[in-house]
Amino acid sequence: YAVIIEYGYALLALSLADPVSLDLFMMMFLPRLVALWLWSSALAILADGESLTFQDTADLLRRKPFASVALLTACFSMGGLPLLAGLPARLSLLESVSAESFTFVLWAALGSVGLLFGGGRILSYMVLSPGDDWKVEETWAQRGFLSAGAVFLFLLGVFPGWFLPI
């Protein structure tokens, strides 16, 4: 669903008659690329010998915290949560689209809200696990890459002018 929403936003940016449409498309490229990379990497690490049904993810936050937090960070970033990389470009795009059709803005925002609810559902299953034992199963390289990706998404959201010129 996240990829479908991202393609929808990309097509929405390219469909604008505004001369800024290509700039908006390019502005969304880096956050999309990093979030999709982080999401897929976290899923690959979480799925290593595991079942990823909701009932089986109950203890993943305690066993693979770096991958779990990276997955949630990527999901919330692609959903447009404030202080993450997906929000600045989405707000600019939705502002440009609102001049042409408010209906498109509502549908696009509804898709993002759905993605945020999906991330909240994942978070609720990961947090509500019984037990107090923490055991980090990721390697140091996995921890480093996932942490770097999550921090980059946060920095890109807090300081969008550093990486996104418009």
Backbone as JSON Lines, residues from 0, in Angstrom:
{"i":0,"aa":"Y","n":[0.82,-1.19,0.0],"ca":[0.0,0.0,0.0],"c":[0.86,1.26,0.0]}
{"i":1,"aa":"A","n":[1.97,1.2,0.69],"ca":[2.84,2.38,0.76],"c":[3.39,2.73,-0.62]}
{"i":2,"aa":"V","n":[3.75,1.73,-1.39],"ca":[4.27,1.99,-2.73],"c":[3.17,2.56,-3.62]}
{"i":3,"aa":"I","n":[1.96,2.04,-3.48],"ca":[0.84,2.56,-4.27],"c":[0.57,4.02,-3.91]}
{"i":4,"aa":"I","n":[0.6,4.33,-2.63],"ca":[0.39,5.72,-2.2],"c":[1.5,6.62,-2.74]}
{"i":5,"aa":"E","n":[2.74,6.14,-2.68],"ca":[3.86,6.94,-3.18],"c":[3.75,7.18,-4.69]}
{"i":6,"aa":"Y","n":[3.36,6.15,-5.43],"ca":[3.16,6.36,-6.87],"c":[2.01,7.33,-7.12]}
{"i":7,"aa":"G","n":[0.99,7.26,-6.32],"ca":[-0.11,8.21,-6.44],"c":[0.34,9.64,-6.22]}
{"i":8,"aa":"Y","n":[1.15,9.85,-5.2],"ca":[1.69,11.2,-4.96],"c":[2.6,11.65,-6.09]}
{"i":9,"aa":"A","n":[3.39,10.73,-6.61],"ca":[4.28,11.08,-7.72],"c":[3.46,11.48,-8.96]}
{"i":10,"aa":"L","n":[2.44,10.71,-9.27],"ca":[1.59,11.05,-10.41],"c":[0.82,12.34,-10.18]}
{"i":11,"aa":"L","n":[0.42,12.56,-8.95],"ca":[-0.27,13.8,-8.62],"c":[0.66,15.0,-8.82]}
{"i":12,"aa":"A","n":[1.92,14.83,-8.43],"ca":[2.9,15.92,-8.62],"c":[3.15,16.18,-10.1]}
{"i":13,"aa":"L","n":[3.25,15.13,-10.88],"ca":[3.51,15.3,-12.31],"c":[2.29,15.8,-13.08]}
{"i":14,"aa":"S","n":[1.11,15.62,-12.52],"ca":[-0.09,16.03,-13.24],"c":[-0.41,17.51,-13.09]}
{"i":15,"aa":"L","n":[0.27,18.19,-12.21],"ca":[-0.01,19.6,-12.01],"c":[0.39,20.43,-13.23]}
{"i":16,"aa":"A","n":[-0.41,21.42,-13.51],"ca":[-0.07,22.33,-14.61],"c":[0.9,23.41,-14.15]}
{"i":17,"aa":"D","n":[1.19,23.4,-12.9],"ca":[2.11,24.35,-12.3],"c":[3.54,24.09,-12.77]}
{"i":18,"aa":"P","n":[4.34,25.13,-12.99],"ca":[5.74,24.89,-13.37],"c":[6.57,24.27,-12.23]}
{"i":19,"aa":"V","n":[6.03,24.25,-11.04],"ca":[6.74,23.69,-9.89],"c":[6.53,22.18,-9.78]}
{"i":20,"aa":"S","n":[5.7,21.6,-10.65],"ca":[5.34,20.19,-10.5],"c":[6.56,19.26,-10.58]}
{"i":21,"aa":"L","n":[7.47,19.52,-11.48],"ca":[8.66,18.68,-11.57],"c":[9.56,18.86,-10.35]}
{"i":22,"aa":"D","n":[9.62,20.08,-9.83],"ca":[10.39,20.32,-8.61],"c":[9.78,19.57,-7.42]}
{"i":23,"aa":"L","n":[8.46,19.55,-7.33],"ca":[7.81,18.81,-6.26],"c":[8.05,17.31,-6.4]}
{"i":24,"aa":"F","n":[8.0,16.82,-7.64],"ca":[8.28,15.41,-7.88],"c":[9.69,15.05,-7.43]}
{"i":25,"aa":"M","n":[10.65,15.88,-7.77],"ca":[12.04,15.61,-7.39],"c":[12.25,15.8,-5.88]}
{"i":26,"aa":"M","n":[11.5,16.71,-5.28],"ca":[11.61,16.94,-3.85],"c":[11.14,15.72,-3.06]}
{"i":27,"aa":"M","n":[10.18,14.99,-3.61],"ca":[9.66,13.81,-2.93],"c":[10.51,12.57,-3.19]}
{"i":28,"aa":"F","n":[11.44,12.65,-4.11],"ca":[12.2,11.47,-4.5],"c":[13.12,10.95,-3.4]}
{"i":29,"aa":"L","n":[13.92,11.82,-2.79],"ca":[14.87,11.39,-1.76],"c":[14.17,10.82,-0.53]}
{"i":30,"aa":"P","n":[13.15,11.48,0.04],"ca":[12.47,10.86,1.18],"c":[11.81,9.53,0.83]}
{"i":31,"aa":"R","n":[11.26,9.44,-0.38],"ca":[10.63,8.19,-0.81],"c":[11.67,7.09,-0.93]}
{"i":32,"aa":"L","n":[12.8,7.4,-1.53],"ca":[13.86,6.42,-1.72],"c":[14.39,5.89,-0.39]}
{"i":33,"aa":"V","n":[14.68,6.8,0.53],"ca":[15.23,6.4,1.82],"c":[14.19,5.62,2.64]}
{"i":34,"aa":"A","n":[12.94,6.07,2.62],"ca":[11.91,5.39,3.4],"c":[11.64,3.99,2.85]}
{"i":35,"aa":"L","n":[11.58,3.84,1.54],"ca":[11.36,2.52,0.97],"c":[12.55,1.59,1.23]}
{"i":36,"aa":"W","n":[13.77,2.13,1.15],"ca":[14.95,1.33,1.46],"c":[14.92,0.88,2.92]}
{"i":37,"aa":"L","n":[14.61,1.82,3.81],"ca":[14.59,1.5,5.24],"c":[13.49,0.49,5.55]}
{"i":38,"aa":"W","n":[12.33,0.67,4.94],"ca":[11.21,-0.23,5.19],"c":[11.54,-1.64,4.7]}
{"i":39,"aa":"S","n":[12.06,-1.74,3.49],"ca":[12.37,-3.07,2.95],"c":[13.52,-3.73,3.71]}
{"i":40,"aa":"S","n":[14.51,-2.96,4.1],"ca":[15.62,-3.53,4.89],"c":[15.13,-4.03,6.24]}
{"i":41,"aa":"A","n":[14.28,-3.24,6.9],"ca":[13.75,-3.65,8.2],"c":[12.89,-4.9,8.05]}
{"i":42,"aa":"L","n":[12.08,-4.96,7.01],"ca":[11.25,-6.15,6.79],"c":[12.11,-7.38,6.52]}
{"i":43,"aa":"A","n":[13.18,-7.21,5.76],"ca":[14.06,-8.34,5.47],"c":[14.7,-8.86,6.74]}
{"i":44,"aa":"I","n":[15.1,-7.97,7.62],"ca":[15.71,-8.39,8.88],"c":[14.67,-9.01,9.8]}
{"i":45,"aa":"L","n":[13.49,-8.44,9.85],"ca":[12.44,-8.99,10.71],"c":[11.95,-10.34,10.22]}
{"i":46,"aa":"A","n":[11.93,-10.55,8.92],"ca":[11.4,-11.78,8.35],"c":[12.41,-12.91,8.33]}
{"i":47,"aa":"D","n":[13.62,-12.67,8.74],"ca":[14.67,-13.69,8.72],"c":[14.31,-14.83,9.68]}
{"i":48,"aa":"G","n":[13.69,-15.86,9.15],"ca":[13.29,-17.0,9.96],"c":[12.07,-16.76,10.82]}
{"i":49,"aa":"E","n":[11.33,-15.71,10.54],"ca":[10.17,-15.33,11.36],"c":[8.91,-15.32,10.51]}
{"i":50,"aa":"S","n":[7.79,-15.41,11.17],"ca":[6.5,-15.17,10.54],"c":[6.1,-13.74,10.85]}
{"i":51,"aa":"L","n":[5.59,-13.02,9.88],"ca":[5.26,-11.62,10.1],"c":[3.75,-11.38,10.19]}
{"i":52,"aa":"T","n":[3.01,-12.38,10.65],"ca":[1.61,-12.12,10.93],"c":[1.52,-11.25,12.17]}
{"i":53,"aa":"F","n":[0.41,-10.56,12.34],"ca":[0.31,-9.63,13.47],"c":[0.46,-10.34,14.81]}
{"i":54,"aa":"Q","n":[-0.08,-11.52,14.94],"ca":[0.02,-12.23,16.21],"c":[1.47,-12.65,16.51]}
{"i":55,"aa":"D","n":[2.26,-12.89,15.47],"ca":[3.64,-13.32,15.68],"c":[4.62,-12.17,15.86]}
{"i":56,"aa":"T","n":[4.18,-10.93,15.67],"ca":[5.07,-9.79,15.83],"c":[5.08,-9.25,17.26]}
{"i":57,"aa":"A","n":[4.41,-9.95,18.16],"ca":[4.25,-9.43,19.52],"c":[5.59,-9.22,20.23]}
{"i":58,"aa":"D","n":[6.55,-10.06,20.0],"ca":[7.82,-9.89,20.72],"c":[8.95,-9.39,19.83]}
{"i":59,"aa":"L","n":[8.65,-8.96,18.63],"ca":[9.72,-8.49,17.73],"c":[10.38,-7.21,18.24]}
{"i":60,"aa":"L","n":[9.63,-6.35,18.89],"ca":[10.22,-5.11,19.4],"c":[11.26,-5.41,20.47]}
{"i":61,"aa":"R","n":[11.07,-6.46,21.24],"ca":[12.03,-6.83,22.28],"c":[13.21,-7.62,21.72]}
{"i":62,"aa":"R","n":[12.99,-8.36,20.63],"ca":[14.07,-9.18,20.07],"c":[14.84,-8.45,18.97]}
{"i":63,"aa":"K","n":[14.17,-7.65,18.18],"ca":[14.81,-6.91,17.09],"c":[14.36,-5.45,17.14]}
{"i":64,"aa":"P","n":[14.84,-4.72,18.15],"ca":[14.35,-3.35,18.34],"c":[14.77,-2.38,17.23]}
{"i":65,"aa":"F","n":[15.95,-2.53,16.69],"ca":[16.42,-1.61,15.66],"c":[15.6,-1.77,14.39]}
{"i":66,"aa":"A","n":[15.35,-2.99,13.99],"ca":[14.55,-3.23,12.79],"c":[13.1,-2.8,13.01]}
{"i":67,"aa":"S","n":[12.58,-3.03,14.2],"ca":[11.2,-2.64,14.5],"c":[11.03,-1.13,14.46]}
{"i":68,"aa":"V","n":[11.94,-0.41,15.08],"ca":[11.86,1.05,15.09],"c":[12.09,1.6,13.68]}
{"i":69,"aa":"A","n":[12.99,1.0,12.93],"ca":[13.24,1.45,11.55],"c":[12.0,1.23,10.69]}
{"i":70,"aa":"L","n":[11.34,0.1,10.86],"ca":[10.11,-0.18,10.12],"c":[9.04,0.86,10.44]}
{"i":71,"aa":"L","n":[8.86,1.14,11.71],"ca":[7.85,2.13,12.11],"c":[8.22,3.54,11.65]}
{"i":72,"aa":"T","n":[9.49,3.88,11.71],"ca":[9.93,5.2,11.25],"c":[9.66,5.37,9.76]}
{"i":73,"aa":"A","n":[9.97,4.35,8.97],"ca":[9.72,4.42,7.53],"c":[8.23,4.5,7.24]}
{"i":74,"aa":"C","n":[7.45,3.71,7.95],"ca":[6.0,3.72,7.74],"c":[5.41,5.08,8.08]}
{"i":75,"aa":"F","n":[5.78,5.62,9.22],"ca":[5.25,6.92,9.62],"c":[5.78,8.05,8.75]}
{"i":76,"aa":"S","n":[6.99,7.93,8.25],"ca":[7.52,8.94,7.34],"c":[6.74,8.95,6.03]}
{"i":77,"aa":"M","n":[6.47,7.76,5.49],"ca":[5.72,7.69,4.24],"c":[4.27,8.1,4.45]}
{"i":78,"aa":"G","n":[3.78,7.99,5.67],"ca":[2.43,8.43,5.98],"c":[2.35,9.94,6.19]}
{"i":79,"aa":"G","n":[3.48,10.59,6.34],"ca":[3.49,12.04,6.5],"c":[3.4,12.51,7.93]}
{"i":80,"aa":"L","n":[3.93,11.74,8.86],"ca":[3.91,12.15,10.26],"c":[4.84,13.35,10.45]}
{"i":81,"aa":"P","n":[4.41,14.35,11.22],"ca":[5.28,15.51,11.44],"c":[6.64,15.12,12.01]}
{"i":82,"aa":"L","n":[7.64,15.89,11.67],"ca":[9.04,15.73,12.04],"c":[9.73,14.59,11.31]}
{"i":83,"aa":"L","n":[9.1,14.0,10.32],"ca":[9.74,12.98,9.51],"c":[9.79,13.45,8.06]}
{"i":84,"aa":"A","n":[10.56,12.77,7.25],"ca":[10.92,13.25,5.92],"c":[9.75,13.36,4.95]}
{"i":85,"aa":"G","n":[8.7,12.6,5.14],"ca":[7.61,12.61,4.18],"c":[6.74,13.85,4.24]}
{"i":86,"aa":"L","n":[6.74,14.56,5.35],"ca":[5.8,15.67,5.52],"c":[6.1,16.91,4.7]}
{"i":87,"aa":"P","n":[7.32,17.46,4.68],"ca":[7.53,18.73,3.97],"c":[7.16,18.68,2.49]}
{"i":88,"aa":"A","n":[7.55,17.64,1.8],"ca":[7.23,17.54,0.38],"c":[5.74,17.33,0.17]}
{"i":89,"aa":"R","n":[5.11,16.55,1.03],"ca":[3.67,16.3,0.9],"c":[2.87,17.57,1.13]}
{"i":90,"aa":"L","n":[3.26,18.36,2.11],"ca":[2.55,19.61,2.36],"c":[2.66,20.55,1.18]}
{"i":91,"aa":"S","n":[3.84,20.65,0.6],"ca":[4.01,21.5,-0.58],"c":[3.16,21.01,-1.74]}
{"i":92,"aa":"L","n":[3.13,19.7,-1.94],"ca":[2.34,19.13,-3.02],"c":[0.85,19.35,-2.79]}
{"i":93,"aa":"L","n":[0.38,19.08,-1.59],"ca":[-1.04,19.25,-1.3],"c":[-1.46,20.71,-1.38]}
{"i":94,"aa":"E","n":[-0.56,21.61,-1.05],"ca":[-0.86,23.04,-1.2],"c":[-1.02,23.4,-2.68]}
{"i":95,"aa":"S","n":[-0.16,22.87,-3.52],"ca":[-0.26,23.14,-4.95],"c":[-1.49,22.5,-5.56]}
{"i":96,"aa":"V","n":[-1.82,21.3,-5.11],"ca":[-2.99,20.6,-5.65],"c":[-4.28,21.26,-5.19]}
{"i":97,"aa":"S","n":[-4.3,21.84,-4.01],"ca":[-5.52,22.45,-3.49],"c":[-5.98,23.63,-4.34]}
{"i":98,"aa":"A","n":[-5.07,24.24,-5.08],"ca":[-5.47,25.34,-5.97],"c":[-6.29,24.83,-7.15]}
{"i":99,"aa":"E","n":[-6.11,23.55,-7.51],"ca":[-6.84,22.99,-8.64],"c":[-8.07,22.2,-8.22]}
{"i":100,"aa":"S","n":[-7.94,21.34,-7.2],"ca":[-9.06,20.51,-6.79],"c":[-8.9,20.1,-5.34]}
{"i":101,"aa":"F","n":[-9.84,20.51,-4.54],"ca":[-9.79,20.15,-3.13],"c":[-10.15,18.68,-2.93]}
{"i":102,"aa":"T","n":[-10.89,18.1,-3.85],"ca":[-11.25,16.68,-3.76],"c":[-10.01,15.79,-3.83]}
{"i":103,"aa":"F","n":[-9.07,16.14,-4.71],"ca":[-7.83,15.36,-4.81],"c":[-7.03,15.43,-3.51]}
{"i":104,"aa":"V","n":[-7.06,16.59,-2.88],"ca":[-6.34,16.75,-1.61],"c":[-6.95,15.84,-0.55]}
{"i":105,"aa":"L","n":[-8.28,15.78,-0.5],"ca":[-8.94,14.93,0.47],"c":[-8.61,13.45,0.26]}
{"i":106,"aa":"W","n":[-8.63,13.0,-0.99],"ca":[-8.32,11.6,-1.28],"c":[-6.86,11.28,-0.96]}
{"i":107,"aa":"A","n":[-5.96,12.19,-1.3],"ca":[-4.55,11.96,-1.01],"c":[-4.3,11.93,0.5]}
{"i":108,"aa":"A","n":[-4.92,12.85,1.21],"ca":[-4.76,12.89,2.66],"c":[-5.38,11.65,3.3]}
{"i":109,"aa":"L","n":[-6.47,11.16,2.75],"ca":[-7.1,9.95,3.28],"c":[-6.17,8.74,3.11]}
{"i":110,"aa":"G","n":[-5.47,8.66,1.99],"ca":[-4.5,7.58,1.8],"c":[-3.37,7.65,2.8]}
{"i":111,"aa":"S","n":[-2.89,8.85,3.08],"ca":[-1.82,9.0,4.07],"c":[-2.3,8.65,5.47]}
{"i":112,"aa":"V","n":[-3.52,9.04,5.79],"ca":[-4.08,8.72,7.11],"c":[-4.23,7.2,7.24]}
{"i":113,"aa":"G","n":[-4.63,6.54,6.17],"ca":[-4.73,5.08,6.21],"c":[-3.38,4.43,6.47]}
{"i":114,"aa":"L","n":[-2.34,4.97,5.86],"ca":[-0.99,4.44,6.1],"c":[-0.55,4.69,7.54]}
{"i":115,"aa":"L","n":[-0.91,5.84,8.09],"ca":[-0.59,6.12,9.49],"c":[-1.33,5.17,10.43]}
{"i":116,"aa":"F","n":[-2.58,4.88,10.12],"ca":[-3.33,3.92,10.94],"c":[-2.71,2.52,10.85]}
{"i":117,"aa":"G","n":[-2.24,2.15,9.66],"ca":[-1.55,0.87,9.51],"c":[-0.29,0.81,10.36]}
{"i":118,"aa":"G","n":[0.47,1.89,10.37],"ca":[1.66,1.96,11.22],"c":[1.3,1.9,12.7]}
{"i":119,"aa":"G","n":[0.2,2.54,13.06],"ca":[-0.27,2.46,14.45],"c":[-0.68,1.06,14.84]}
{"i":120,"aa":"R","n":[-1.28,0.35,13.9],"ca":[-1.67,-1.04,14.18],"c":[-0.43,-1.92,14.38]}
{"i":121,"aa":"I","n":[0.57,-1.73,13.53],"ca":[1.82,-2.48,13.69],"c":[2.44,-2.16,15.05]}
{"i":122,"aa":"L","n":[2.47,-0.88,15.39],"ca":[3.04,-0.45,16.67],"c":[2.28,-1.06,17.83]}
{"i":123,"aa":"S","n":[0.96,-1.09,17.76],"ca":[0.19,-1.64,18.88],"c":[0.47,-3.12,19.09]}
{"i":124,"aa":"Y","n":[0.63,-3.87,18.01],"ca":[0.96,-5.29,18.17],"c":[2.37,-5.49,18.7]}
{"i":125,"aa":"M","n":[3.3,-4.64,18.31],"ca":[4.67,-4.8,18.78],"c":[4.83,-4.38,20.23]}
{"i":126,"aa":"V","n":[4.06,-3.41,20.68],"ca":[4.22,-2.88,22.03],"c":[3.48,-3.74,23.06]}
{"i":127,"aa":"L","n":[2.37,-4.31,22.68],"ca":[1.54,-5.03,23.64],"c":[1.97,-6.47,23.85]}
{"i":128,"aa":"S","n":[3.25,-6.72,23.87],"ca":[3.73,-8.09,24.06],"c":[4.02,-8.33,25.54]}
{"i":129,"aa":"P","n":[3.74,-9.55,25.99],"ca":[4.04,-9.86,27.38],"c":[5.54,-10.12,27.57]}
{"i":130,"aa":"G","n":[5.99,-9.94,28.77],"ca":[7.38,-10.24,29.07],"c":[8.22,-8.99,29.2]}
{"i":131,"aa":"D","n":[9.35,-9.14,29.87],"ca":[10.26,-8.02,30.1],"c":[11.66,-8.28,29.59]}
{"i":132,"aa":"D","n":[11.91,-9.41,28.99],"ca":[13.26,-9.74,28.57],"c":[13.57,-9.13,27.19]}
{"i":133,"aa":"W","n":[14.65,-8.36,27.15],"ca":[15.1,-7.73,25.91],"c":[16.33,-8.49,25.42]}
{"i":134,"aa":"K","n":[16.31,-8.81,24.13],"ca":[17.43,-9.54,23.55],"c":[17.62,-9.01,22.13]}
{"i":135,"aa":"V","n":[18.67,-8.25,21.91],"ca":[18.91,-7.65,20.6],"c":[19.57,-8.68,19.7]}
{"i":136,"aa":"E","n":[18.87,-9.05,18.63],"ca":[19.37,-10.09,17.73],"c":[20.0,-9.55,16.45]}
{"i":137,"aa":"E","n":[19.93,-8.25,16.21],"ca":[20.53,-7.7,15.0],"c":[22.05,-7.62,15.14]}
{"i":138,"aa":"T","n":[22.72,-7.71,14.01],"ca":[24.18,-7.54,14.02],"c":[24.51,-6.05,14.15]}
{"i":139,"aa":"W","n":[25.77,-5.76,14.42],"ca":[26.18,-4.37,14.54],"c":[26.02,-3.62,13.22]}
{"i":140,"aa":"A","n":[26.29,-4.27,12.12],"ca":[26.12,-3.63,10.81],"c":[24.65,-3.32,10.55]}
{"i":141,"aa":"Q","n":[23.77,-4.24,10.88],"ca":[22.34,-3.98,10.71],"c":[21.89,-2.83,11.6]}
{"i":142,"aa":"R","n":[22.35,-2.82,12.82],"ca":[22.0,-1.74,13.74],"c":[22.46,-0.39,13.18]}
{"i":143,"aa":"G","n":[23.68,-0.37,12.65],"ca":[24.22,0.88,12.11],"c":[23.45,1.39,10.9]}
{"i":144,"aa":"F","n":[23.19,0.5,9.96],"ca":[22.47,0.92,8.75],"c":[21.04,1.35,9.07]}
{"i":145,"aa":"L","n":[20.35,0.59,9.9],"ca":[18.97,0.94,10.24],"c":[18.91,2.23,11.05]}
{"i":146,"aa":"S","n":[19.84,2.41,11.96],"ca":[19.87,3.65,12.75],"c":[20.18,4.84,11.87]}
{"i":147,"aa":"A","n":[21.12,4.69,10.94],"ca":[21.47,5.79,10.04],"c":[20.28,6.17,9.17]}
{"i":148,"aa":"G","n":[19.56,5.19,8.67],"ca":[18.38,5.48,7.85],"c":[17.29,6.19,8.64]}
{"i":149,"aa":"A","n":[17.03,5.73,9.86],"ca":[16.0,6.36,10.69],"c":[16.4,7.79,11.08]}
{"i":150,"aa":"V","n":[17.64,7.98,11.43],"ca":[18.11,9.33,11.79],"c":[18.06,10.25,10.57]}
{"i":151,"aa":"F","n":[18.41,9.72,9.4],"ca":[18.35,10.53,8.18],"c":[16.91,10.96,7.88]}
{"i":152,"aa":"L","n":[15.94,10.06,8.04],"ca":[14.54,10.43,7.82],"c":[14.1,11.51,8.81]}
{"i":153,"aa":"F","n":[14.57,11.41,10.04],"ca":[14.24,12.42,11.03],"c":[14.88,13.76,10.68]}
{"i":154,"aa":"L","n":[16.16,13.76,10.35],"ca":[16.85,15.0,9.99],"c":[16.26,15.64,8.74]}
{"i":155,"aa":"L","n":[15.87,14.82,7.79],"ca":[15.26,15.32,6.56],"c":[13.91,15.96,6.84]}
{"i":156,"aa":"G","n":[13.21,15.48,7.86],"ca":[11.93,16.07,8.22],"c":[12.08,17.34,9.04]}
{"i":157,"aa":"V","n":[13.06,17.37,9.93],"ca":[13.25,18.54,10.79],"c":[13.95,19.67,10.04]}
{"i":158,"aa":"F","n":[14.92,19.32,9.2],"ca":[15.67,20.32,8.44],"c":[15.56,20.03,6.94]}
{"i":159,"aa":"P","n":[14.4,20.24,6.35],"ca":[14.24,19.89,4.93],"c":[15.09,20.76,4.0]}
{"i":160,"aa":"G","n":[15.41,21.95,4.42],"ca":[16.22,22.84,3.58],"c":[17.64,22.37,3.38]}
{"i":161,"aa":"W","n":[18.14,21.52,4.26],"ca":[19.5,21.0,4.12],"c":[19.61,20.08,2.91]}
{"i":162,"aa":"F","n":[18.58,19.3,2.67],"ca":[18.65,18.29,1.61],"c":[17.74,18.58,0.43]}
{"i":163,"aa":"L","n":[16.68,19.33,0.65],"ca":[15.69,19.59,-0.39],"c":[15.7,21.09,-0.68]}
{"i":164,"aa":"P","n":[16.26,21.5,-1.78],"ca":[16.51,22.92,-2.02],"c":[15.27,23.78,-2.16]}
{"i":165,"aa":"I","n":[14.15,23.23,-2.62],"ca":[12.98,24.11,-2.77],"c":[12.11,24.07,-1.54]}
